[in-house]
Amino acid sequence: MNYDIPRDPAMLLSFVNMKLRDFYPSLEALCDDLDIDADDLKERLAAIDYHYDAEQNKFV
């Protein structure tokens, strides 16, 4: 990942959901803008049982 994002899964969840809520209309837009691999991000958050919900535009 090229963008400096939190490594701790709980902090990562908070960071990503805040960015999605305040700045991005989709996970794809966030990942494209921040040069983050979407599959890696989904995998890291799935490890703590959070999955992206496109309708809500957040990890739940």
N, C-alpha and C positions, 0 to 999 in steps of 0.2 A: 504494500500500500504506500502510495506516495504522500498522502495527506497524513499529518500527525494526529491520529485519533487515539482515544484512550485504549489501553490494553486490557484493563480490568473489565470483565463482561458487564457488570452492573453499571459502571460508568459509561461504557460504550452504548448500552441500551438507552440511557438517559440522554447522551449526546446525540445519537442518531434520531431518536424520537423528537427531540427539541428542534433539530435542524429540519426534519420533515414537517413538523407543525408550523414553524415560523418562516421557512425559506423555500421549500421545494414541494412541487405538486405530486411527486412520485419518487420512489426509490431509485428508479433509473436516472432521473434528473439529478438527484443528490450524488449518486455514484459517478455519473459523467462529469459533473462539475468539480467534484473533489478528487477525481481520478482514483476511485476506490473500486476494487473488484467486488461486484455485487454477490457473487457466489460465496466468496470468502466471508463477507460480512454476514450473510444469511447463515452460513455454517457456524460462525462464532456465536451468534445469538441463539441458534437452535440448540447449542450445547447447554444453554441455561433455560431451554424450553420456551423461547420466544420466536415467533414466526411472523413474517410480514403479511399484513392484511391490506391489500391494495384499496379496498373500499374505504377503510378508515385512514389509510396512508400512515400507518404506524406499525411497530412491532408489538404484538399482544401475546 
